[in-house]
């Protein structure tokens, strides 16, 4: 069974940093691209970032470009999102999401339960 | 404002057929396949339809997708109370060089 478990969310002040982690199991993590997708409470889904299975191809949404960094450790079956210079508008549930292919080919076929990041003073 | 346009709400009664629309442009739906997700509050979103019309294993054939030009649709037949959820369309956008979502349609089963 595919499982994606996010951690690292919490309350952080504007301008500070936070690192999210996602631990994967139930599939060969090294073979698939992975993404982060977020949802502001009560709003729709927004793709944040994605990287290919070999970390060669990386894309970011314009809203986080230059502030967030996605990475992965295939030996640890883990995906990360380093979030710097956080803003109030980054407050959201952050989902770890598996791609159906090795590149950023979509669809997102499995999602984690999400971790809440709250940016507030 | 979402790149893909979905009506904010829809409703139906048990047994009915409902459809959800998703409108985009040539840079997204026009040249890429569309995927649909079901999201119940507090749970992980679930892939319902991919590549416009394909269903993952385990998804009932009550759910069906279609695409024409720069628009796509999801249909649910034989509506059940358990179908009450938010439904999102998504695809790749060549101009933005990333995936984009619709704003979601909240389905209420009366």
Interface residues (C-beta under 8 A of the other chain):
Chain A: X4 X35 X44 X45 X46 X47 X50 X59 X60 X61 X62 X95 X100 X104 X106 X107 X108 X109 X110 X111 X112 X113 X114
Chain B: X2 X33 X35 X37 X39 X43 X44 X45 X46 X47 X50 X51 X56 X88 X90 X91 X92 X96 X97 X98 X99 X100 X101 X102 X103 X104
